[in-house]
């Protein structure tokens, strides 16, 4: 199953690492475009002067880990599409061009289900998507979350249990399922 990841699910580190950790275990094939990755890097400016530079390093590592995930831009496809927020048309175009089944995004209002359905796509929020994968593959998802939890502890010096970390990462349903 191919799934396009919107920039808003790539920028929060824990959410991204869980999504990509699950993809590394073969539960789905992630897709994105160069523009989506650029949005992620620019969003990291919020972290301060080094935020964008760090994000660009993470983008490079992500590209290397998933060399077939990047969908090329299709201006002709973008020209025929309509969304109320024109800045999101490139996301829809990338999903169509990449043959995705769904877009995983936190921006439900920007991707109306009826518009996506016309293109053969669904819209999933990251928590629901990961919960669905956990329902079918609990061990693989739990392993991915555990790796992220251990890394969060290492980086923060704080003790985290999976449920609390997932709740903080806006993945409460997944966290509850894992506890």
Secondary structure, 3 states (H helix, E strand, C coil): CEEEECHHHHCCHHHHHHHHHHHHCCCCEEEEEHHHHHHHHHHHHHHCCCHHHHHHHHHHHHHHHCCCCEECCCHHHHHHCCCCCHHHHHHHHHHHHCCCCEEECCCHHHCCHHHHHHCCCEEECHHHHHHHHHHHCHHHHHHHHHHHHHHHHHHHCCCCCHHHHHHHCCCHHHHHHHC
